C-alpha cells in the first residue's frame, strides 16, 4: 500500500549497560545486537557491520523487485552475498570496500534485461545512496534520582 511522502521510519534500541542490546521496530520481531567478536562482542549477535550489509543487500533486492515487477520480468530466484572490508585509514577505522554479489535466475533471453535492471536498482538503492548522508546527533543525558542521593 503506497503512502504519501515523506515516509518516516523508526527503530528503538534498549541496552541495560552491558551485554546485548535489543532493536525494536513496531510490529516486527526484536533483534539482539551488539559488537562483533572482533570488538569484544559475540558471534550470535547482529552487529552494526552485519546490519549495514543486511540493509544494503535487502534494499538492492527490494529495489530490483520493484523494477522487475514494473518491467514484467519474471524472477525465478535471487540470492545476494554482501561483503565489507573494515580497515584503518588516515581518519580512523572505516569501511574501505562494500560489495554485493548477486545471482539471479531468469528465463532464457532475459539475461541482458536483468543486468540492466540490477544496475538501475543499484543506482536507485536508498541505503547505498544514504551512506554518504551526514548523520545528525541529538543527545540527552539523565541520571536516575537515586544515583548520588544519600
DSSP file (Angstrom, degrees, kcal/mol; ACC not computed):
  #  RESIDUE AA STRUCTURE BP1 BP2  ACC     N-H-->O    O-->H-N    N-H-->O    O-->H-N    TCO  KAPPA ALPHA  PHI   PSI    X-CA   Y-CA   Z-CA
    1    1 A X              0   0    0      0, 0.0     2,-0.2     0, 0.0     0, 0.0   0.000 360.0 360.0 360.0 120.5    0.0    0.0    0.0
    2    2 A X        -     0   0    0      1,-0.0     2,-0.3     0, 0.0     0, 0.0  -0.514 360.0-166.7 -77.9 142.5    1.6    3.3   -1.1
    3    3 A X        -     0   0    0     -2,-0.2     4,-0.1     1,-0.0     2,-0.1  -0.839  28.7 -91.8-123.2 165.0    1.5    6.2    1.3
    4    4 A X        -     0   0    0     -2,-0.3     2,-0.2     2,-0.1    -1,-0.0  -0.375  61.2 -68.3 -74.9 156.7    2.3    9.9    0.7
    5    5 A X  S    S+     0   0    0      2,-0.1     2,-0.1    -2,-0.1    -1,-0.1  -0.597 101.5  55.9 -88.9 152.7    5.8   11.2    1.2
    6    6 A X  S    S-     0   0    0     -2,-0.2     2,-0.3     1,-0.1    -2,-0.1   0.490  70.2-159.7 -81.1 150.1    7.7   11.8    3.3
    7    7 A X        -     0   0    0     -2,-0.1     2,-0.4    -4,-0.1    -2,-0.1  -0.722   8.2-154.2 -87.4 144.5    7.8    8.2    4.7
    8    8 A X        -     0   0    0     -2,-0.3     2,-0.3     2,-0.0     0, 0.0  -0.968  10.6-172.3-125.2 140.4    9.1    8.0    8.3
    9    9 A X        -     0   0    0     -2,-0.4     2,-0.4     2,-0.0    16,-0.0  -0.943   0.9-171.7-129.8 149.6   10.8    5.0    9.9
   10   10 A X        -     0   0    0     -2,-0.3     2,-0.4     2,-0.0    16,-0.1  -0.993   8.2-175.0-146.5 136.4   11.9    4.5   13.5
   11   11 A X        -     0   0    0     -2,-0.4     2,-0.4    14,-0.1    14,-0.2  -0.995  15.1-150.8-126.1 135.3   13.9    1.8   15.3
   12   12 A X  E     -A   24   0A   0     12,-3.4    12,-2.9    -2,-0.4     2,-0.4  -0.884   7.6-163.0-107.8 140.1   14.3    1.8   19.1
   13   13 A X  E     -A   23   0A   0     -2,-0.4     2,-0.4    10,-0.2    10,-0.2  -0.975   5.2-173.9-120.8 133.0   17.3    0.4   20.8
   14   14 A X  E     +A   22   0A   0      8,-2.2     8,-2.7    -2,-0.4     2,-0.4  -0.990   4.9 176.0-126.1 140.4   17.5   -0.6   24.5
   15   15 A X  E     -A   21   0A   0     -2,-0.4     6,-0.2     6,-0.2     4,-0.1  -0.988  27.5-145.9-144.4 127.7   20.6   -1.7   26.3
   16   16 A X        -     0   0    0      4,-0.6     3,-0.1     2,-0.4     5,-0.1   0.375  60.7 -91.1 -79.0   6.8   21.0   -2.4   30.0
   17   17 A X  S    S+     0   0    0      2,-0.1     2,-0.3     3,-0.1    -1,-0.1   0.273 106.0  38.7 101.7 -10.7   24.6   -1.1   30.2
   18   18 A X  S    S+     0   0    0      2,-0.2    -2,-0.4     0, 0.0     2,-0.1  -0.967 100.2  15.6-160.1 158.9   26.3   -4.4   29.4
   19   19 A X  S    S+     0   0    0     -2,-0.3     2,-0.1    -4,-0.1    -2,-0.1  -0.434 102.7   1.2  77.0-149.2   25.7   -7.4   27.2
   20   20 A X        -     0   0    0     -2,-0.1    -4,-0.6    14,-0.1     2,-0.3  -0.395  58.2-143.8 -81.0 149.4   23.3   -7.4   24.3
   21   21 A X  E     -AB  15  33A   0     12,-3.2    12,-2.6    -6,-0.2     2,-0.5  -0.708  14.7-135.1-100.4 160.2   21.1   -4.6   23.0
   22   22 A X  E     -AB  14  32A   0     -8,-2.7    -8,-2.2    -2,-0.3     2,-0.4  -0.981   9.8-156.4-122.0 126.3   17.6   -5.1   21.7
   23   23 A X  E     -AB  13  31A   0      8,-3.1     8,-2.2    -2,-0.5     2,-0.4  -0.854  16.9-177.9 -99.8 134.5   16.4   -3.4   18.5
   24   24 A X  E     +A   12   0A   0    -12,-2.9   -12,-3.4    -2,-0.4     2,-0.3  -0.995  13.8 178.4-137.5 137.7   12.7   -3.0   18.2
   25   25 A X    >   -     0   0    0     -2,-0.4     3,-2.4     3,-0.3   -14,-0.1  -0.834  52.8 -77.9-144.9 103.2   10.5   -1.5   15.4
   26   26 A X  T 3  S-     0   0    0     -2,-0.3    -1,-0.2     1,-0.3   -14,-0.0  -0.133 111.1  -5.6  47.1-123.9    6.7   -1.5   15.7
   27   27 A X  T 3  S+     0   0    0     -3,-0.1    -1,-0.3     2,-0.0     2,-0.1   0.386 107.8 109.7 -84.6   4.2    5.2   -4.9   14.9
   28   28 A X  S <  S-     0   0    0     -3,-2.4    -3,-0.3     1,-0.1     2,-0.2  -0.398  79.4 -97.2 -80.6 156.8    8.5   -6.6   13.9
   29   29 A X        -     0   0    0      1,-0.1    -1,-0.1    -2,-0.1    -2,-0.0  -0.495  47.6-105.0 -68.9 140.7   10.3   -9.2   16.0
   30   30 A X        -     0   0    0     -2,-0.2     2,-0.4    -6,-0.1    -6,-0.2  -0.273  29.6-144.0 -64.1 153.1   13.1   -7.7   18.1
   31   31 A X  E     -B   23   0A   0     -8,-2.2    -8,-3.1    -3,-0.1     2,-0.4  -0.980   6.8-137.5-120.6 131.1   16.7   -8.3   17.1
   32   32 A X  E     +B   22   0A   0     -2,-0.4    14,-2.0   -10,-0.2     2,-0.3  -0.732  35.2 169.6 -85.0 135.1   19.5   -8.8   19.6
   33   33 A X  E     +Bc  21  46A   0    -12,-2.6   -12,-3.2    -2,-0.4     2,-0.3  -0.937  13.0 133.9-144.2 165.9   22.6   -6.9   18.7
   34   34 A X        -     0   0    0     12,-1.5    14,-0.3    -2,-0.3     7,-0.1  -0.964  58.0 -34.2 177.1-169.2   26.0   -5.8   19.9
   35   35 A X        -     0   0    0     -2,-0.3     7,-0.8    12,-0.2    10,-0.2  -0.344  62.8-111.2 -67.6 148.8   29.6   -5.6   18.9
   36   36 A X    > > -     0   0    0      5,-0.2     5,-2.4     1,-0.1     3,-2.1  -0.338  37.0 -98.4 -72.5 165.6   31.1   -8.2   16.6
   37   37 A X  G > 5S+     0   0    0      1,-0.3     3,-1.9     3,-0.2    -1,-0.1   0.818 122.1  67.0 -55.0 -32.0   33.6  -10.6   18.0
   38   38 A X  G 3 5S+     0   0    0      1,-0.3    -1,-0.3     2,-0.1    -3,-0.0   0.727 107.9  39.9 -63.2 -20.0   36.4   -8.5   16.6
   39   39 A X  G < 5S-     0   0    0     -3,-2.1    -1,-0.3     3,-0.0    -2,-0.2   0.006 134.4 -83.2-117.7  26.7   35.4   -5.8   19.0
   40   40 A X  T < 5S+     0   0    0     -3,-1.9    -3,-0.2     1,-0.2    -2,-0.1   0.541  93.9 116.7  90.1   7.4   34.7   -8.0   22.0
   41   41 A X      < -     0   0    0     -5,-2.4     2,-0.3     1,-0.1    -5,-0.2  -0.036  64.3 -88.7 -92.3-161.4   31.2   -9.0   21.2
   42   42 A X    >   -     0   0    0     -7,-0.8     3,-0.9     1,-0.1    -5,-0.2  -0.825  16.5-128.6-116.4 152.2   29.6  -12.3   20.4
   43   43 A X  T 3  S+     0   0    0     -2,-0.3     4,-0.1     1,-0.2    -1,-0.1   0.789 107.5  60.3 -63.1 -29.1   29.1  -14.3   17.2
   44   44 A X  T 3  S+     0   0    0      2,-0.1    -1,-0.2   -11,-0.0     2,-0.2   0.620  89.2  88.4 -80.0 -12.3   25.4  -14.7   17.9
   45   45 A X  S <  S-     0   0    0     -3,-0.9     2,-0.7   -10,-0.2   -12,-0.2  -0.577  81.3-120.2 -86.5 147.8   24.7  -11.0   18.0
   46   46 A X  B     -c   33   0A   0    -14,-2.0   -12,-1.5    -2,-0.2     2,-0.2  -0.798  37.7-153.5 -78.8 120.4   23.7   -9.0   14.9
   47   47 A X     >  -     0   0    0     -2,-0.7     4,-2.8   -14,-0.2     5,-0.2  -0.524  26.7-110.2 -92.6 162.1   26.5   -6.3   14.8
   48   48 A X  H  > S+     0   0    0    -14,-0.3     4,-2.3     1,-0.2     5,-0.2   0.882 121.5  54.4 -56.2 -36.7   26.2   -2.9   13.2
   49   49 A X  H  > S+     0   0    0      2,-0.2     4,-1.9     1,-0.2    -1,-0.2   0.924 110.9  43.4 -64.0 -44.8   28.5   -4.1   10.5
   50   50 A X  H  > S+     0   0    0      1,-0.2     4,-2.4     2,-0.2    -2,-0.2   0.873 113.3  51.8 -69.3 -36.8   26.2   -7.1    9.7
   51   51 A X  H  X S+     0   0    0     -4,-2.8     4,-2.8     2,-0.2    -2,-0.2   0.877 107.6  52.9 -67.7 -36.2   23.1   -5.0    9.9
   52   52 A X  H  X S+     0   0    0     -4,-2.3     4,-2.5    -5,-0.2    -2,-0.2   0.944 111.9  44.8 -61.9 -47.4   24.6   -2.4    7.5
   53   53 A X  H  X S+     0   0    0     -4,-1.9     4,-2.6     1,-0.2     5,-0.2   0.883 112.7  52.3 -64.2 -37.6   25.3   -5.2    5.0
   54   54 A X  H  X S+     0   0    0     -4,-2.4     4,-2.6     2,-0.2     5,-0.2   0.928 110.9  47.2 -62.8 -45.0   21.9   -6.7    5.5
   55   55 A X  H  X S+     0   0    0     -4,-2.8     4,-2.4     2,-0.2    -2,-0.2   0.914 112.7  49.5 -62.2 -43.4   20.3   -3.3    4.9
   56   56 A X  H  X S+     0   0    0     -4,-2.5     4,-2.0     2,-0.2    -2,-0.2   0.936 115.2  42.0 -62.5 -48.0   22.3   -2.8    1.7
   57   57 A X  H  X S+     0   0    0     -4,-2.6     4,-2.0     2,-0.2    -2,-0.2   0.883 116.0  48.8 -70.3 -37.7   21.6   -6.2    0.3
   58   58 A X  H  X S+     0   0    0     -4,-2.6     4,-2.6    -5,-0.2     5,-0.2   0.882 110.5  51.6 -68.7 -37.6   17.9   -6.1    1.2
   59   59 A X  H  X S+     0   0    0     -4,-2.4     4,-2.3    -5,-0.2     5,-0.2   0.919 109.7  49.0 -64.5 -43.7   17.5   -2.6   -0.3
   60   60 A X  H  X S+     0   0    0     -4,-2.0     4,-2.7    -5,-0.2    -2,-0.2   0.928 112.8  48.7 -60.7 -43.7   19.1   -3.7   -3.5
   61   61 A X  H  X S+     0   0    0     -4,-2.0     4,-2.9     1,-0.2    -2,-0.2   0.926 112.9  45.5 -63.8 -45.8   16.7   -6.7   -3.7
   62   62 A X  H  X S+     0   0    0     -4,-2.6     4,-2.0     2,-0.2    -1,-0.2   0.863 114.1  49.2 -69.2 -33.6   13.5   -4.7   -2.9
   63   63 A X  H  X S+     0   0    0     -4,-2.3     4,-2.2    -5,-0.2    -2,-0.2   0.928 113.7  46.3 -67.9 -44.4   14.5   -2.0   -5.4
   64   64 A X  H  X S+     0   0    0     -4,-2.7     4,-3.1    -5,-0.2     5,-0.3   0.908 109.8  55.0 -62.0 -42.2   15.2   -4.7   -8.1
   65   65 A X  H  X S+     0   0    0     -4,-2.9     4,-2.4     1,-0.2    -1,-0.2   0.920 109.1  47.1 -57.7 -45.2   12.0   -6.4   -7.2
   66   66 A X  H  X S+     0   0    0     -4,-2.0     4,-2.2     2,-0.2    -1,-0.2   0.916 114.8  45.9 -63.7 -43.4   10.0   -3.2   -7.8
   67   67 A X  H  X S+     0   0    0     -4,-2.2     4,-2.2     2,-0.2    -2,-0.2   0.893 112.9  49.9 -67.3 -39.8   11.8   -2.6  -11.1
   68   68 A X  H  <>S+     0   0    0     -4,-3.1     5,-3.1     2,-0.2     4,-0.4   0.900 110.8  49.9 -65.4 -40.8   11.4   -6.2  -12.3
   69   69 A X  H ><5S+     0   0    0     -4,-2.4     3,-1.1    -5,-0.3    -2,-0.2   0.933 112.0  47.5 -62.2 -46.1    7.7   -6.1  -11.5
   70   70 A X  H 3<5S+     0   0    0     -4,-2.2    -2,-0.2     1,-0.3    -1,-0.2   0.869 114.9  46.1 -63.0 -36.9    7.3   -2.8  -13.4
   71   71 A X  T 3<5S-     0   0    0     -4,-2.2    -1,-0.3    -5,-0.2    -2,-0.2   0.430 111.7-122.7 -84.8   0.6    9.2   -4.3  -16.4
   72   72 A X  T < 5 +     0   0    0     -3,-1.1     2,-0.7    -4,-0.4    -3,-0.2   0.900  55.5 157.9  56.1  43.9    7.2   -7.6  -16.1
   73   73 A X      < -     0   0    0     -5,-3.1     2,-0.4    -6,-0.1    -1,-0.2  -0.880  37.0-140.0 -98.4 111.2   10.4   -9.6  -15.7
   74   74 A X        -     0   0    0     -2,-0.7     2,-0.5    -3,-0.1    33,-0.5  -0.581  14.9-156.7 -72.3 127.1    9.6  -12.9  -14.0
   75   75 A X  E     -D  106   0B   0     -2,-0.4    31,-0.2     1,-0.1     3,-0.1  -0.924  14.6-175.7-107.4 123.9   12.4  -13.7  -11.5
   76   76 A X  E    S-     0   0B   0     29,-2.8     2,-0.3    -2,-0.5    30,-0.2   0.826  70.9  -5.4 -86.1 -35.9   12.8  -17.4  -10.6
   77   77 A X  E     -D  105   0B   0     28,-1.4    28,-3.0     2,-0.0     2,-0.3  -0.991  55.8-170.2-159.4 153.0   15.4  -16.9   -8.0
   78   78 A X  E     +D  104   0B   0     -2,-0.3     2,-0.3    26,-0.2    26,-0.2  -0.982   8.9 171.0-148.6 132.1   17.6  -14.3   -6.4
   79   79 A X  E     -D  103   0B   0     24,-2.3    24,-2.9    -2,-0.3     2,-0.4  -0.995   8.0-170.0-141.4 144.6   20.5  -14.5   -3.9
   80   80 A X  E     -D  102   0B   0     -2,-0.3     2,-0.5    22,-0.2    22,-0.2  -0.998   9.4-163.5-139.3 134.2   22.9  -11.9   -2.7
   81   81 A X  E     -D  101   0B   0     20,-2.2    20,-2.7    -2,-0.4     2,-0.4  -0.979  15.2-159.7-113.2 124.1   26.1  -12.1   -0.7
   82   82 A X  E     -D  100   0B   0     -2,-0.5     2,-0.3    18,-0.2    18,-0.2  -0.880  10.6-177.4-107.9 137.0   27.2   -8.8    0.8
   83   83 A X  E     -D   99   0B   0     16,-2.7    16,-2.9    -2,-0.4     2,-0.3  -0.964   5.2-173.8-132.5 149.3   30.8   -8.2    1.9
   84   84 A X  E     -D   98   0B   0     -2,-0.3     2,-0.5    14,-0.2    14,-0.2  -0.981  14.9-147.3-138.6 152.0   32.6   -5.3    3.6
   85   85 A X  E     -D   97   0B   0     12,-2.3    11,-2.8    -2,-0.3    12,-1.1  -0.989  11.8-166.3-119.2 123.6   36.2   -4.6    4.5
   86   86 A X  E     +D   95   0B   0     -2,-0.5     2,-0.3     9,-0.3     9,-0.2  -0.943  23.9 155.8-108.0 127.3   36.8   -2.5    7.6
   87   87 A X  E     -D   94   0B   0      7,-2.6     7,-2.3    -2,-0.5     2,-0.3  -0.918  46.8 -86.1-146.1 168.0   40.4   -1.2    7.9
   88   88 A X  E     +D   93   0B   0     -2,-0.3     2,-0.2     5,-0.2     5,-0.2  -0.620  48.2 176.6 -76.3 136.5   42.5    1.6    9.4
   89   89 A X  E >   -D   92   0B   0      3,-1.4     3,-1.3    -2,-0.3     7,-0.0  -0.760  48.8 -89.9-129.2 178.0   42.6    4.8    7.4
   90   90 A X  T 3  S+     0   0    0      1,-0.3     3,-0.1    -2,-0.2    -2,-0.0   0.794 129.6  43.3 -60.5 -28.0   44.1    8.2    7.9
   91   91 A X  T 3  S-     0   0    0      1,-0.4    -1,-0.3     0, 0.0     2,-0.3   0.366 125.6 -91.5-100.6   4.6   40.9    9.3    9.6
   92   92 A X  E <  S-D   89   0B   0     -3,-1.3    -3,-1.4     2,-0.1    -1,-0.4  -0.759  77.8  -8.3 119.4-166.7   40.4    6.2   11.7
   93   93 A X  E    S+D   88   0B   0     -2,-0.3     2,-0.3    -5,-0.2    -5,-0.2  -0.429  73.7 154.9 -66.8 137.5   38.6    2.9   11.2
   94   94 A X  E     -D   87   0B   0     -7,-2.3    -7,-2.6    -2,-0.1     2,-0.5  -0.990  50.9 -95.6-158.3 154.8   36.4    3.0    8.1
   95   95 A X  E     -D   86   0B   0     -2,-0.3    -9,-0.3    -9,-0.2     3,-0.1  -0.656  35.3-179.5 -71.0 126.3   34.8    0.7    5.6
   96   96 A X  E     +     0   0B   0    -11,-2.8     2,-0.3    -2,-0.5    -1,-0.2   0.519  66.8  22.3-106.0  -9.8   37.2    0.7    2.6
   97   97 A X  E     -D   85   0B   0    -12,-1.1   -12,-2.3     2,-0.0     2,-0.4  -0.953  54.5-175.6-157.0 138.6   35.1   -1.6    0.4
   98   98 A X  E     -D   84   0B   0     -2,-0.3     2,-0.4   -14,-0.2   -14,-0.2  -0.999  16.7-179.5-130.4 130.9   31.5   -2.7    0.2
   99   99 A X  E     -D   83   0B   0    -16,-2.9   -16,-2.7    -2,-0.4     2,-0.5  -0.995  18.1-161.9-137.9 139.7   30.5   -5.3   -2.3
  100  100 A X  E     -D   82   0B   0     -2,-0.4     2,-0.7   -18,-0.2   -18,-0.2  -0.983   6.7-165.3-117.9 126.2   27.2   -7.0   -3.4
  101  101 A X  E     -D   81   0B   0    -20,-2.7   -20,-2.2    -2,-0.5     2,-0.4  -0.917  16.0-171.5-115.9 103.9   27.5  -10.3   -5.2
  102  102 A X  E     -D   80   0B   0     -2,-0.7     2,-0.5   -22,-0.2   -22,-0.2  -0.788  16.0-169.8-107.0 136.9   24.1  -11.1   -6.8
  103  103 A X  E     -D   79   0B   0    -24,-2.9   -24,-2.3    -2,-0.4     2,-0.4  -0.993  12.9-176.8-121.9 122.7   22.9  -14.2   -8.6
  104  104 A X  E     -D   78   0B   0     -2,-0.5     2,-0.6   -26,-0.2   -26,-0.2  -0.961  15.1-151.8-122.5 137.0   19.6  -14.0  -10.4
  105  105 A X  E     +D   77   0B   0    -28,-3.0   -29,-2.8    -2,-0.4   -28,-1.4  -0.942  29.7 154.2-110.1 122.4   17.7  -16.8  -12.2
  106  106 A X  E     -D   75   0B   0     -2,-0.6   -31,-0.1   -31,-0.2     3,-0.1  -0.821  48.0 -75.1-135.2 173.2   15.5  -15.7  -15.1
  107  107 A X    >   -     0   0    0    -33,-0.5     3,-2.1    -2,-0.3     4,-0.1  -0.357  63.6 -84.6 -68.1 151.0   14.1  -17.3  -18.2
  108  108 A X  T 3  S+     0   0    0      1,-0.3    -1,-0.1     2,-0.1     0, 0.0  -0.309 118.6  31.6 -55.2 138.3   16.5  -17.7  -21.2
  109  109 A X  T 3  S+     0   0    0     -3,-0.1     4,-0.3     0, 0.0    -1,-0.3   0.222  99.4  85.4  95.6 -13.5   16.6  -14.5  -23.2
  110  110 A X    <>  +     0   0    0     -3,-2.1     4,-2.1     1,-0.1     5,-0.2   0.314  57.2 100.1-100.1   7.9   16.1  -12.2  -20.1
  111  111 A X  H  > S+     0   0    0      2,-0.2     4,-2.3     1,-0.2     5,-0.2   0.926  83.1  44.5 -62.4 -48.0   19.7  -12.0  -19.1
  112  112 A X  H  > S+     0   0    0      1,-0.2     4,-2.2     2,-0.2    -1,-0.2   0.911 113.9  49.6 -66.1 -42.5   20.6   -8.6  -20.6
  113  113 A X  H  > S+     0   0    0     -4,-0.3     4,-2.4     1,-0.2    -1,-0.2   0.881 110.4  51.9 -63.4 -37.4   17.4   -7.0  -19.3
  114  114 A X  H  X S+     0   0    0     -4,-2.1     4,-2.4     2,-0.2    -2,-0.2   0.918 109.0  49.5 -64.4 -44.8   18.1   -8.4  -15.8
  115  115 A X  H  X S+     0   0    0     -4,-2.3     4,-2.0     1,-0.2    -2,-0.2   0.899 111.9  48.9 -61.7 -41.2   21.6   -7.0  -15.8
  116  116 A X  H  X S+     0   0    0     -4,-2.2     4,-2.0     2,-0.2    -2,-0.2   0.910 111.6  48.5 -65.2 -43.3   20.2   -3.6  -16.9
  117  117 A X  H  X S+     0   0    0     -4,-2.4     4,-2.4     2,-0.2    -2,-0.2   0.869 110.1  52.0 -66.5 -36.3   17.5   -3.7  -14.1
  118  118 A X  H  X S+     0   0    0     -4,-2.4     4,-2.4     2,-0.2    -1,-0.2   0.905 108.7  50.3 -66.6 -40.3   20.1   -4.6  -11.5
  119  119 A X  H  X S+     0   0    0     -4,-2.0     4,-1.9     1,-0.2    -2,-0.2   0.903 112.4  47.5 -62.8 -40.1   22.3   -1.7  -12.5
  120  120 A X  H  X S+     0   0    0     -4,-2.0     4,-1.8     2,-0.2    -2,-0.2   0.884 109.3  53.8 -67.2 -38.7   19.3    0.6  -12.2
  121  121 A X  H  X S+     0   0    0     -4,-2.4     4,-0.6     2,-0.2    -2,-0.2   0.903 108.4  49.5 -62.4 -41.2   18.4   -0.9   -8.8
  122  122 A X  H >< S+     0   0    0     -4,-2.4     3,-0.9     1,-0.2    -1,-0.2   0.920 109.8  51.5 -63.0 -42.8   21.9   -0.2   -7.6
  123  123 A X  H 3< S+     0   0    0     -4,-1.9    -1,-0.2     1,-0.2    -2,-0.2   0.838 118.3  37.6 -61.9 -33.9   21.6    3.4   -8.8
  124  124 A X  H 3< S+     0   0    0     -4,-1.8     2,-0.5    -5,-0.1    -1,-0.2   0.312  80.9 129.5-103.4   7.5   18.3    3.9   -7.0
  125  125 A X    <X  -     0   0    0     -3,-0.9     4,-2.4    -4,-0.6     5,-0.2  -0.512  47.9-154.0 -67.5 115.2   19.1    1.9   -3.9
  126  126 A X  H  > S+     0   0    0     -2,-0.5     4,-1.4     1,-0.2    -1,-0.2   0.859  91.1  49.8 -61.3 -38.9   18.1    4.2   -1.0
  127  127 A X  H  > S+     0   0    0      2,-0.2     4,-0.8   -72,-0.2     3,-0.2   0.935 111.3  47.9 -68.9 -45.4   20.5    2.6    1.5
  128  128 A X  H >4 S+     0   0    0      1,-0.2     3,-0.7     2,-0.2     4,-0.2   0.911 114.1  47.9 -60.4 -41.6   23.5    2.8   -0.9
  129  129 A X  H >< S+     0   0    0     -4,-2.4     3,-0.6     1,-0.2    -1,-0.2   0.754 107.9  56.4 -70.8 -23.6   22.7    6.4   -1.6
  130  130 A X  H >< S+     0   0    0     -4,-1.4     3,-2.0    -3,-0.2    -1,-0.2   0.628  81.3  87.4 -82.4 -13.4   22.3    7.2    2.1
  131  131 A X  T << S+     0   0    0     -4,-0.8    -1,-0.2    -3,-0.7    -2,-0.1   0.742  92.4  44.7 -63.1 -21.8   25.8    6.1    3.0
  132  132 A X  T <  S+     0   0    0     -3,-0.6    -1,-0.3    -4,-0.2     2,-0.2   0.420  89.3 112.9 -97.5   0.6   27.3    9.5    2.2
  133  133 A X  S <  S-     0   0    0     -3,-2.0    -3,-0.0     1,-0.1     2,-0.0  -0.537  74.7-112.2 -75.6 134.7   24.5   11.4    4.0
  134  134 A X        -     0   0    0     -2,-0.2     2,-0.5     1,-0.1    -1,-0.1  -0.352  27.6-136.6 -63.4 146.9   25.5   13.3    7.2
  135  135 A X        -     0   0    0      2,-0.0     2,-0.2    -2,-0.0    -1,-0.1  -0.925  11.9-144.2-108.6 125.5   24.1   11.8   10.4
  136  136 A X        -     0   0    0     -2,-0.5     2,-0.4     2,-0.0     0, 0.0  -0.551  10.3-155.2 -84.6 155.8   22.7   14.2   13.0
  137  137 A X        -     0   0    0     -2,-0.2     2,-0.5     2,-0.0    -2,-0.0  -0.985  12.3-178.1-136.3 122.5   23.1   13.5   16.7
  138  138 A X        -     0   0    0     -2,-0.4     2,-0.4     2,-0.0    -2,-0.0  -0.985  16.4-164.6-120.8 118.3   20.8   14.8   19.5
  139  139 A X        -     0   0    0     -2,-0.5     2,-0.4     2,-0.0    -2,-0.0  -0.869  16.6-178.0-114.9 136.0   21.9   13.8   23.0
  140  140 A X        -     0   0    0     -2,-0.4     2,-0.5     2,-0.0    -2,-0.0  -0.997  11.1-164.3-125.6 125.3   20.0   13.9   26.3
  141  141 A X        +     0   0    0     -2,-0.4     2,-0.3     2,-0.0    -2,-0.0  -0.943  13.7 173.7-112.3 128.8   21.9   12.7   29.4
  142  142 A X        -     0   0    0     -2,-0.5     2,-0.4     0, 0.0    -2,-0.0  -0.912  20.2-149.2-130.2 157.5   20.0   11.9   32.5
  143  143 A X        -     0   0    0     -2,-0.3    -2,-0.0     4,-0.0     0, 0.0  -0.989  29.6-110.8-124.4 137.9   20.8   10.5   35.9
  144  144 A X    >   -     0   0    0     -2,-0.4     3,-1.1     1,-0.1     0, 0.0  -0.335  29.0-118.2 -62.3 149.3   18.4    8.4   38.0
  145  145 A X  T 3  S+     0   0    0      1,-0.3     4,-0.1     3,-0.1    -1,-0.1   0.804 111.9  55.4 -60.1 -31.9   17.1   10.2   41.1
  146  146 A X  T >  S+     0   0    0      2,-0.1     3,-0.8     4,-0.0     2,-0.4   0.689  84.1  97.0 -79.1 -17.4   18.7    7.5   43.4
  147  147 A X  T <  S+     0   0    0     -3,-1.1     3,-0.1     1,-0.2    -4,-0.0  -0.593 101.6   1.9 -74.8 126.0   22.2    7.9   42.0
  148  148 A X  T 3  S+     0   0    0     -2,-0.4     2,-0.4     1,-0.3    -1,-0.2   0.316 100.1 124.6  82.8  -9.0   24.3   10.2   44.2
  149  149 A X    <         0   0    0     -3,-0.8    -1,-0.3     1,-0.1    -4,-0.0  -0.706 360.0 360.0 -85.9 130.9   21.5   10.7   46.7
  150  150 A X              0   0    0     -2,-0.4    -1,-0.1    -3,-0.1    -4,-0.0   0.340 360.0 360.0-133.4 360.0   22.4    9.9   50.2
